[in-house]
Amino acid sequence: MSTTTQLNLRVPTDIKTKAQDKAEKIWTNLNFLIKIFLSKFVVEDDLVIIKQDIHMDKVFDKWTKQYLSSWAAKKRTKKINSYLEDIIKDEKKYIK
């Protein structure tokens, strides 16, 4: 048997209740899901992906939006993407 420890978490009650209900629908429990998450979190470098819903109109002013949608900006972005594709194809050359 492996060595274990107890973990106490404080989460809002409504989140815990919703998570517990969802877990029961897929025939599992929160304890098992937390074990899976922590196991993956230790092994994977990019397990968590942060997603933000941003309204660009509120973040950028008119000039910035016009610049980012301009022909020059699109050309520059394509060039950067091309460089990145080359790096990925020949990553041993760039990664030491």
Secondary structure, DSSP 8 states (H G I E B T S, - for coil): ------------HHHHHHHHHHHHHTT--HHHHHHHHHHHHHH-SS---------HHHHS-HHHHHHHTSHHHHHHHHHHHHHHHHHHHTHHHH--
